[in-house]
C-alpha cells in the first residue's frame, strides 16, 4: 500500500512538471493539473492510511509477553 501511494505521488509530480511545459492555459493544461492534484491527494491519503494502521506485530509481541 505504501509503494502504491508513493507511485501515485510520483505520477502526480510528473503531471505537474508536464504542466510547466505547456505553453498556455488550455483545456489540456486544466486536465493535466487536475490529474496531478487528484493523484497527489489520493497518494497522500493512501500513505496516511498506512501510517495510521496499527502495528500488528508489536501488538502480538505485547500479548505474548503478558501470557508468559
PyMOL Python script that loads the backbone (N, CA, C, O; Angstrom):
from pymol import cmd

cmd.read_pdbstr("""\
ATOM      1  N   UNK A   1       0.830  -1.188   0.000  1.00  0.00           N
ATOM      2  CA  UNK A   1       0.000   0.000   0.000  1.00  0.00           C
ATOM      3  C   UNK A   1       0.874   1.251   0.000  1.00  0.00           C
ATOM      4  O   UNK A   1       0.541   2.251  -0.635  1.00  0.00           O
ATOM      5  N   UNK A   2       1.982   1.185   0.710  1.00  0.00           N
ATOM      6  CA  UNK A   2       2.871   2.343   0.781  1.00  0.00           C
ATOM      7  C   UNK A   2       3.493   2.640  -0.585  1.00  0.00           C
ATOM      8  O   UNK A   2       3.601   3.802  -0.976  1.00  0.00           O
ATOM      9  N   UNK A   3       3.899   1.602  -1.308  1.00  0.00           N
ATOM     10  CA  UNK A   3       4.524   1.836  -2.610  1.00  0.00           C
ATOM     11  C   UNK A   3       3.510   2.346  -3.631  1.00  0.00           C
ATOM     12  O   UNK A   3       3.867   3.098  -4.538  1.00  0.00           O
ATOM     13  N   UNK A   4       2.257   1.945  -3.489  1.00  0.00           N
ATOM     14  CA  UNK A   4       1.221   2.456  -4.391  1.00  0.00           C
ATOM     15  C   UNK A   4       1.031   3.948  -4.160  1.00  0.00           C
ATOM     16  O   UNK A   4       0.901   4.715  -5.114  1.00  0.00           O
ATOM     17  N   UNK A   5       1.015   4.359  -2.898  1.00  0.00           N
ATOM     18  CA  UNK A   5       0.876   5.776  -2.576  1.00  0.00           C
ATOM     19  C   UNK A   5       2.038   6.595  -3.103  1.00  0.00           C
ATOM     20  O   UNK A   5       1.845   7.672  -3.667  1.00  0.00           O
ATOM     21  N   UNK A   6       3.239   6.082  -2.920  1.00  0.00           N
ATOM     22  CA  UNK A   6       4.407   6.799  -3.433  1.00  0.00           C
ATOM     23  C   UNK A   6       4.411   6.866  -4.952  1.00  0.00           C
ATOM     24  O   UNK A   6       4.812   7.873  -5.535  1.00  0.00           O
ATOM     25  N   UNK A   7       3.964   5.793  -5.588  1.00  0.00           N
ATOM     26  CA  UNK A   7       3.883   5.791  -7.056  1.00  0.00           C
ATOM     27  C   UNK A   7       2.880   6.820  -7.557  1.00  0.00           C
ATOM     28  O   UNK A   7       3.121   7.499  -8.555  1.00  0.00           O
ATOM     29  N   UNK A   8       1.758   6.932  -6.861  1.00  0.00           N
ATOM     30  CA  UNK A   8       0.749   7.912  -7.271  1.00  0.00           C
ATOM     31  C   UNK A   8       1.266   9.344  -7.084  1.00  0.00           C
ATOM     32  O   UNK A   8       1.000  10.216  -7.912  1.00  0.00           O
ATOM     33  N   UNK A   9       1.992   9.576  -6.011  1.00  0.00           N
ATOM     34  CA  UNK A   9       2.557  10.908  -5.786  1.00  0.00           C
ATOM     35  C   UNK A   9       3.594  11.232  -6.851  1.00  0.00           C
ATOM     36  O   UNK A   9       3.635  12.355  -7.354  1.00  0.00           O
ATOM     37  N   UNK A  10       4.427  10.265  -7.198  1.00  0.00           N
ATOM     38  CA  UNK A  10       5.425  10.492  -8.255  1.00  0.00           C
ATOM     39  C   UNK A  10       4.758  10.767  -9.598  1.00  0.00           C
ATOM     40  O   UNK A  10       5.217  11.618 -10.360  1.00  0.00           O
ATOM     41  N   UNK A  11       3.678  10.049  -9.888  1.00  0.00           N
ATOM     42  CA  UNK A  11       2.943  10.306 -11.134  1.00  0.00           C
ATOM     43  C   UNK A  11       2.318  11.692 -11.105  1.00  0.00           C
ATOM     44  O   UNK A  11       2.301  12.384 -12.122  1.00  0.00           O
ATOM     45  N   UNK A  12       1.805  12.104  -9.952  1.00  0.00           N
ATOM     46  CA  UNK A  12       1.243  13.442  -9.815  1.00  0.00           C
ATOM     47  C   UNK A  12       2.280  14.518 -10.029  1.00  0.00           C
ATOM     48  O   UNK A  12       2.006  15.538 -10.661  1.00  0.00           O
ATOM     49  N   UNK A  13       3.478  14.295  -9.502  1.00  0.00           N
ATOM     50  CA  UNK A  13       4.562  15.259  -9.718  1.00  0.00           C
ATOM     51  C   UNK A  13       4.978  15.300 -11.184  1.00  0.00           C
ATOM     52  O   UNK A  13       5.322  16.360 -11.706  1.00  0.00           O
ATOM     53  N   UNK A  14       4.946  14.149 -11.844  1.00  0.00           N
ATOM     54  CA  UNK A  14       5.274  14.123 -13.271  1.00  0.00           C
ATOM     55  C   UNK A  14       4.266  14.937 -14.078  1.00  0.00           C
ATOM     56  O   UNK A  14       4.643  15.667 -14.994  1.00  0.00           O
ATOM     57  N   UNK A  15       2.977  14.809 -13.733  1.00  0.00           N
ATOM     58  CA  UNK A  15       1.963  15.604 -14.429  1.00  0.00           C
ATOM     59  C   UNK A  15       2.121  17.091 -14.116  1.00  0.00           C
ATOM     60  O   UNK A  15       1.875  17.936 -14.977  1.00  0.00           O
ATOM     61  N   UNK A  16       2.528  17.413 -12.891  1.00  0.00           N
ATOM     62  CA  UNK A  16       2.771  18.814 -12.546  1.00  0.00           C
ATOM     63  C   UNK A  16       3.914  19.387 -13.376  1.00  0.00           C
ATOM     64  O   UNK A  16       3.821  20.504 -13.885  1.00  0.00           O
ATOM     65  N   UNK A  17       4.985  18.623 -13.511  1.00  0.00           N
ATOM     66  CA  UNK A  17       6.104  19.077 -14.331  1.00  0.00           C
ATOM     67  C   UNK A  17       5.708  19.186 -15.798  1.00  0.00           C
ATOM     68  O   UNK A  17       6.170  20.080 -16.506  1.00  0.00           O
ATOM     69  N   UNK A  18       4.856  18.280 -16.249  1.00  0.00           N
ATOM     70  CA  UNK A  18       4.362  18.347 -17.619  1.00  0.00           C
ATOM     71  C   UNK A  18       3.544  19.617 -17.849  1.00  0.00           C
ATOM     72  O   UNK A  18       3.578  20.194 -18.936  1.00  0.00           O
ATOM     73  N   UNK A  19       2.812  20.048 -16.828  1.00  0.00           N
ATOM     74  CA  UNK A  19       2.011  21.267 -16.979  1.00  0.00           C
ATOM     75  C   UNK A  19       2.891  22.500 -17.156  1.00  0.00           C
ATOM     76  O   UNK A  19       2.464  23.478 -17.770  1.00  0.00           O
ATOM     77  N   UNK A  20       4.107  22.467 -16.631  1.00  0.00           N
ATOM     78  CA  UNK A  20       5.028  23.590 -16.820  1.00  0.00           C
ATOM     79  C   UNK A  20       5.501  23.690 -18.269  1.00  0.00           C
ATOM     80  O   UNK A  20       5.890  24.765 -18.727  1.00  0.00           O
ATOM     81  N   UNK A  21       5.467  22.580 -18.978  1.00  0.00           N
ATOM     82  CA  UNK A  21       5.934  22.583 -20.361  1.00  0.00           C
ATOM     83  C   UNK A  21       4.884  23.076 -21.352  1.00  0.00           C
ATOM     84  O   UNK A  21       5.217  23.449 -22.477  1.00  0.00           O
ATOM     85  N   UNK A  22       3.621  23.080 -20.940  1.00  0.00           N
ATOM     86  CA  UNK A  22       2.563  23.545 -21.836  1.00  0.00           C
ATOM     87  C   UNK A  22       2.630  25.059 -21.958  1.00  0.00           C
ATOM     88  O   UNK A  22       2.856  25.764 -20.974  1.00  0.00           O
ATOM     89  N   UNK A  23       2.433  25.547 -23.167  1.00  0.00           N
ATOM     90  CA  UNK A  23       2.672  26.965 -23.445  1.00  0.00           C
ATOM     91  C   UNK A  23       1.631  27.900 -22.832  1.00  0.00           C
ATOM     92  O   UNK A  23       2.002  28.924 -22.259  1.00  0.00           O
ATOM     93  N   UNK A  24       0.362  27.585 -22.932  1.00  0.00           N
ATOM     94  CA  UNK A  24      -0.655  28.494 -22.426  1.00  0.00           C
ATOM     95  C   UNK A  24      -1.793  27.720 -21.783  1.00  0.00           C
ATOM     96  O   UNK A  24      -1.895  26.503 -21.932  1.00  0.00           O
ATOM     97  N   UNK A  25      -2.633  28.428 -21.078  1.00  0.00           N
ATOM     98  CA  UNK A  25      -3.741  27.797 -20.367  1.00  0.00           C
ATOM     99  C   UNK A  25      -4.810  27.330 -21.361  1.00  0.00           C
ATOM    100  O   UNK A  25      -5.531  28.133 -21.953  1.00  0.00           O
ATOM    101  N   UNK A  26      -4.883  26.044 -21.518  1.00  0.00           N
ATOM    102  CA  UNK A  26      -5.867  25.441 -22.414  1.00  0.00           C
ATOM    103  C   UNK A  26      -6.606  24.351 -21.650  1.00  0.00           C
ATOM    104  O   UNK A  26      -6.379  24.144 -20.458  1.00  0.00           O
ATOM    105  N   UNK A  27      -7.480  23.671 -22.345  1.00  0.00           N
ATOM    106  CA  UNK A  27      -8.196  22.552 -21.739  1.00  0.00           C
ATOM    107  C   UNK A  27      -7.217  21.452 -21.329  1.00  0.00           C
ATOM    108  O   UNK A  27      -7.381  20.825 -20.282  1.00  0.00           O
ATOM    109  N   UNK A  28      -6.211  21.227 -22.151  1.00  0.00           N
ATOM    110  CA  UNK A  28      -5.196  20.213 -21.835  1.00  0.00           C
ATOM    111  C   UNK A  28      -4.465  20.565 -20.547  1.00  0.00           C
ATOM    112  O   UNK A  28      -4.190  19.690 -19.725  1.00  0.00           O
ATOM    113  N   UNK A  29      -4.151  21.839 -20.371  1.00  0.00           N
ATOM    114  CA  UNK A  29      -3.458  22.306 -19.165  1.00  0.00           C
ATOM    115  C   UNK A  29      -4.313  22.032 -17.924  1.00  0.00           C
ATOM    116  O   UNK A  29      -3.800  21.590 -16.896  1.00  0.00           O
ATOM    117  N   UNK A  30      -5.607  22.295 -18.026  1.00  0.00           N
ATOM    118  CA  UNK A  30      -6.512  22.040 -16.907  1.00  0.00           C
ATOM    119  C   UNK A  30      -6.624  20.566 -16.581  1.00  0.00           C
ATOM    120  O   UNK A  30      -6.662  20.184 -15.411  1.00  0.00           O
ATOM    121  N   UNK A  31      -6.679  19.733 -17.615  1.00  0.00           N
ATOM    122  CA  UNK A  31      -6.770  18.284 -17.393  1.00  0.00           C
ATOM    123  C   UNK A  31      -5.498  17.767 -16.738  1.00  0.00           C
ATOM    124  O   UNK A  31      -5.556  16.939 -15.829  1.00  0.00           O
ATOM    125  N   UNK A  32      -4.352  18.251 -17.197  1.00  0.00           N
ATOM    126  CA  UNK A  32      -3.071  17.800 -16.629  1.00  0.00           C
ATOM    127  C   UNK A  32      -2.958  18.231 -15.169  1.00  0.00           C
ATOM    128  O   UNK A  32      -2.542  17.441 -14.322  1.00  0.00           O
ATOM    129  N   UNK A  33      -3.321  19.468 -14.868  1.00  0.00           N
ATOM    130  CA  UNK A  33      -3.258  19.925 -13.478  1.00  0.00           C
ATOM    131  C   UNK A  33      -4.269  19.205 -12.594  1.00  0.00           C
ATOM    132  O   UNK A  33      -3.963  18.864 -11.452  1.00  0.00           O
ATOM    133  N   UNK A  34      -5.470  18.973 -13.114  1.00  0.00           N
ATOM    134  CA  UNK A  34      -6.470  18.234 -12.347  1.00  0.00           C
ATOM    135  C   UNK A  34      -6.024  16.815 -12.043  1.00  0.00           C
ATOM    136  O   UNK A  34      -6.222  16.317 -10.935  1.00  0.00           O
ATOM    137  N   UNK A  35      -5.427  16.174 -13.018  1.00  0.00           N
ATOM    138  CA  UNK A  35      -4.895  14.820 -12.810  1.00  0.00           C
ATOM    139  C   UNK A  35      -3.795  14.829 -11.764  1.00  0.00           C
ATOM    140  O   UNK A  35      -3.734  13.943 -10.912  1.00  0.00           O
ATOM    141  N   UNK A  36      -2.930  15.825 -11.829  1.00  0.00           N
ATOM    142  CA  UNK A  36      -1.842  15.956 -10.859  1.00  0.00           C
ATOM    143  C   UNK A  36      -2.388  16.103  -9.443  1.00  0.00           C
ATOM    144  O   UNK A  36      -1.914  15.447  -8.515  1.00  0.00           O
ATOM    145  N   UNK A  37      -3.380  16.962  -9.284  1.00  0.00           N
ATOM    146  CA  UNK A  37      -3.960  17.187  -7.954  1.00  0.00           C
ATOM    147  C   UNK A  37      -4.621  15.919  -7.421  1.00  0.00           C
ATOM    148  O   UNK A  37      -4.428  15.556  -6.260  1.00  0.00           O
ATOM    149  N   UNK A  38      -5.398  15.248  -8.264  1.00  0.00           N
ATOM    150  CA  UNK A  38      -6.072  14.017  -7.825  1.00  0.00           C
ATOM    151  C   UNK A  38      -5.081  12.921  -7.436  1.00  0.00           C
ATOM    152  O   UNK A  38      -5.263  12.252  -6.419  1.00  0.00           O
ATOM    153  N   UNK A  39      -4.037  12.737  -8.237  1.00  0.00           N
ATOM    154  CA  UNK A  39      -3.044  11.703  -7.925  1.00  0.00           C
ATOM    155  C   UNK A  39      -2.294  12.022  -6.633  1.00  0.00           C
ATOM    156  O   UNK A  39      -2.037  11.129  -5.825  1.00  0.00           O
ATOM    157  N   UNK A  40      -1.946  13.287  -6.440  1.00  0.00           N
ATOM    158  CA  UNK A  40      -1.221  13.659  -5.222  1.00  0.00           C
ATOM    159  C   UNK A  40      -2.086  13.499  -3.976  1.00  0.00           C
ATOM    160  O   UNK A  40      -1.608  13.012  -2.952  1.00  0.00           O
ATOM    161  N   UNK A  41      -3.338  13.897  -4.051  1.00  0.00           N
ATOM    162  CA  UNK A  41      -4.227  13.757  -2.889  1.00  0.00           C
ATOM    163  C   UNK A  41      -4.494  12.286  -2.584  1.00  0.00           C
ATOM    164  O   UNK A  41      -4.475  11.880  -1.422  1.00  0.00           O
ATOM    165  N   UNK A  42      -4.742  11.489  -3.619  1.00  0.00           N
ATOM    166  CA  UNK A  42      -5.009  10.064  -3.419  1.00  0.00           C
ATOM    167  C   UNK A  42      -3.781   9.346  -2.867  1.00  0.00           C
ATOM    168  O   UNK A  42      -3.896   8.527  -1.955  1.00  0.00           O
ATOM    169  N   UNK A  43      -2.612   9.649  -3.416  1.00  0.00           N
ATOM    170  CA  UNK A  43      -1.382   9.032  -2.916  1.00  0.00           C
ATOM    171  C   UNK A  43      -1.098   9.398  -1.473  1.00  0.00           C
ATOM    172  O   UNK A  43      -0.667   8.555  -0.686  1.00  0.00           O
ATOM    173  N   UNK A  44      -1.340  10.657  -1.123  1.00  0.00           N
ATOM    174  CA  UNK A  44      -1.130  11.088   0.262  1.00  0.00           C
ATOM    175  C   UNK A  44      -2.114  10.392   1.195  1.00  0.00           C
ATOM    176  O   UNK A  44      -1.744   9.994   2.299  1.00  0.00           O
ATOM    177  N   UNK A  45      -3.352  10.244   0.765  1.00  0.00           N
ATOM    178  CA  UNK A  45      -4.350   9.553   1.589  1.00  0.00           C
ATOM    179  C   UNK A  45      -3.963   8.092   1.815  1.00  0.00           C
ATOM    180  O   UNK A  45      -4.135   7.565   2.914  1.00  0.00           O
ATOM    181  N   UNK A  46      -3.445   7.443   0.783  1.00  0.00           N
ATOM    182  CA  UNK A  46      -3.023   6.043   0.949  1.00  0.00           C
ATOM    183  C   UNK A  46      -1.852   5.929   1.927  1.00  0.00           C
ATOM    184  O   UNK A  46      -1.805   5.005   2.738  1.00  0.00           O
ATOM    185  N   UNK A  47      -0.926   6.855   1.851  1.00  0.00           N
ATOM    186  CA  UNK A  47       0.212   6.819   2.781  1.00  0.00           C
ATOM    187  C   UNK A  47      -0.254   7.106   4.199  1.00  0.00           C
ATOM    188  O   UNK A  47       0.213   6.473   5.146  1.00  0.00           O
ATOM    189  N   UNK A  48      -1.170   8.055   4.356  1.00  0.00           N
ATOM    190  CA  UNK A  48      -1.683   8.356   5.700  1.00  0.00           C
ATOM    191  C   UNK A  48      -2.435   7.163   6.283  1.00  0.00           C
ATOM    192  O   UNK A  48      -2.334   6.896   7.480  1.00  0.00           O
ATOM    193  N   UNK A  49      -3.185   6.445   5.454  1.00  0.00           N
ATOM    194  CA  UNK A  49      -3.877   5.244   5.928  1.00  0.00           C
ATOM    195  C   UNK A  49      -2.860   4.196   6.383  1.00  0.00           C
ATOM    196  O   UNK A  49      -3.065   3.518   7.389  1.00  0.00           O
ATOM    197  N   UNK A  50      -1.764   4.071   5.634  1.00  0.00           N
ATOM    198  CA  UNK A  50      -0.720   3.120   6.003  1.00  0.00           C
ATOM    199  C   UNK A  50      -0.075   3.515   7.330  1.00  0.00           C
ATOM    200  O   UNK A  50       0.212   2.649   8.157  1.00  0.00           O
ATOM    201  N   UNK A  51       0.155   4.805   7.542  1.00  0.00           N
ATOM    202  CA  UNK A  51       0.795   5.265   8.771  1.00  0.00           C
ATOM    203  C   UNK A  51      -0.128   5.150   9.976  1.00  0.00           C
ATOM    204  O   UNK A  51       0.343   4.942  11.094  1.00  0.00           O
ATOM    205  N   UNK A  52      -1.444   5.283   9.765  1.00  0.00           N
ATOM    206  CA  UNK A  52      -2.394   5.190  10.872  1.00  0.00           C
ATOM    207  C   UNK A  52      -2.705   3.752  11.262  1.00  0.00           C
ATOM    208  O   UNK A  52      -3.217   3.516  12.356  1.00  0.00           O
ATOM    209  N   UNK A  53      -2.411   2.788  10.402  1.00  0.00           N
ATOM    210  CA  UNK A  53      -2.727   1.387  10.679  1.00  0.00           C
ATOM    211  C   UNK A  53      -1.935   0.916  11.898  1.00  0.00           C
ATOM    212  O   UNK A  53      -0.745   1.210  12.011  1.00  0.00           O
ATOM    213  N   UNK A  54      -2.579   0.194  12.803  1.00  0.00           N
ATOM    214  CA  UNK A  54      -1.860  -0.288  13.981  1.00  0.00           C
ATOM    215  C   UNK A  54      -0.791  -1.309  13.598  1.00  0.00           C
ATOM    216  O   UNK A  54      -0.932  -2.061  12.633  1.00  0.00           O
ATOM    217  N   UNK A  55       0.249  -1.308  14.364  1.00  0.00           N
ATOM    218  CA  UNK A  55       1.351  -2.232  14.113  1.00  0.00           C
ATOM    219  C   UNK A  55       0.981  -3.596  14.687  1.00  0.00           C
ATOM    220  O   UNK A  55       1.033  -3.795  15.901  1.00  0.00           O
ATOM    221  N   UNK A  56       0.614  -4.515  13.839  1.00  0.00           N
ATOM    222  CA  UNK A  56       0.104  -5.813  14.275  1.00  0.00           C
ATOM    223  C   UNK A  56       1.184  -6.634  14.961  1.00  0.00           C
ATOM    224  O   UNK A  56       0.901  -7.299  15.957  1.00  0.00           O
ATOM    225  N   UNK A  57       2.395  -6.607  14.465  1.00  0.00           N
ATOM    226  CA  UNK A  57       3.449  -7.432  15.063  1.00  0.00           C
ATOM    227  C   UNK A  57       3.795  -6.941  16.462  1.00  0.00           C
ATOM    228  O   UNK A  57       4.082  -7.759  17.336  1.00  0.00           O
ATOM    229  N   UNK A  58       3.777  -5.647  16.700  1.00  0.00           N
ATOM    230  CA  UNK A  58       4.067  -5.131  18.039  1.00  0.00           C
ATOM    231  C   UNK A  58       2.968  -5.533  19.009  1.00  0.00           C
ATOM    232  O   UNK A  58       3.257  -5.866  20.158  1.00  0.00           O
ATOM    233  N   UNK A  59       1.716  -5.509  18.574  1.00  0.00           N
ATOM    234  CA  UNK A  59       0.604  -5.921  19.429  1.00  0.00           C
ATOM    235  C   UNK A  59       0.697  -7.400  19.779  1.00  0.00           C
ATOM    236  O   UNK A  59       0.405  -7.793  20.908  1.00  0.00           O
ATOM    237  N   UNK A  60       1.107  -8.221  18.810  1.00  0.00           N
ATOM    238  CA  UNK A  60       1.236  -9.653  19.067  1.00  0.00           C
ATOM    239  C   UNK A  60       2.349  -9.922  20.064  1.00  0.00           C
ATOM    240  O   UNK A  60       2.205 -10.784  20.932  1.00  0.00           O
ATOM    241  N   UNK A  61       3.455  -9.201  19.956  1.00  0.00           N
ATOM    242  CA  UNK A  61       4.560  -9.394  20.878  1.00  0.00           C
ATOM    243  C   UNK A  61       4.169  -8.966  22.288  1.00  0.00           C
ATOM    244  O   UNK A  61       4.562  -9.616  23.256  1.00  0.00           O
ATOM    245  N   UNK A  62       3.416  -7.906  22.417  1.00  0.00           N
ATOM    246  CA  UNK A  62       2.973  -7.453  23.735  1.00  0.00           C
ATOM    247  C   UNK A  62       2.029  -8.463  24.351  1.00  0.00           C
ATOM    248  O   UNK A  62       2.117  -8.729  25.550  1.00  0.00           O
ATOM    249  N   UNK A  63       1.122  -9.039  23.561  1.00  0.00           N
ATOM    250  CA  UNK A  63       0.191 -10.002  24.108  1.00  0.00           C
ATOM    251  C   UNK A  63       0.923 -11.289  24.506  1.00  0.00           C
ATOM    252  O   UNK A  63       0.528 -11.923  25.484  1.00  0.00           O
ATOM    253  N   UNK A  64       1.952 -11.687  23.800  1.00  0.00           N
ATOM    254  CA  UNK A  64       2.731 -12.867  24.167  1.00  0.00           C
ATOM    255  C   UNK A  64       3.497 -12.617  25.454  1.00  0.00           C
ATOM    256  O   UNK A  64       3.640 -13.522  26.276  1.00  0.00           O
ATOM    257  N   UNK A  65       3.990 -11.402  25.637  1.00  0.00           N
ATOM    258  CA  UNK A  65       4.721 -11.074  26.859  1.00  0.00           C
ATOM    259  C   UNK A  65       3.834 -11.118  28.091  1.00  0.00           C
ATOM    260  O   UNK A  65       4.307 -11.462  29.174  1.00  0.00           O
ATOM    261  N   UNK A  66       2.559 -10.778  27.951  1.00  0.00           N
ATOM    262  CA  UNK A  66       1.636 -10.819  29.072  1.00  0.00           C
ATOM    263  C   UNK A  66       1.278 -12.261  29.460  1.00  0.00           C
ATOM    264  O   UNK A  66       1.014 -12.570  30.623  1.00  0.00           O
ATOM    265  N   UNK A  67       1.280 -13.128  28.442  1.00  0.00           N
ATOM    266  CA  UNK A  67       0.914 -14.537  28.706  1.00  0.00           C
ATOM    267  C   UNK A  67       2.037 -15.321  29.358  1.00  0.00           C
ATOM    268  O   UNK A  67       1.794 -16.376  29.945  1.00  0.00           O
ATOM    269  N   UNK A  68       3.252 -14.829  29.267  1.00  0.00           N
ATOM    270  CA  UNK A  68       4.380 -15.583  29.825  1.00  0.00           C
ATOM    271  C   UNK A  68       4.432 -15.473  31.293  1.00  0.00           C
ATOM    272  O   UNK A  68       5.319 -16.047  31.924  1.00  0.00           O
TER     273      UNK A  68
END
""", "prot")
cmd.dss("prot")
cmd.show_as("cartoon", "prot")
cmd.util.cbc("prot")
cmd.orient("prot")
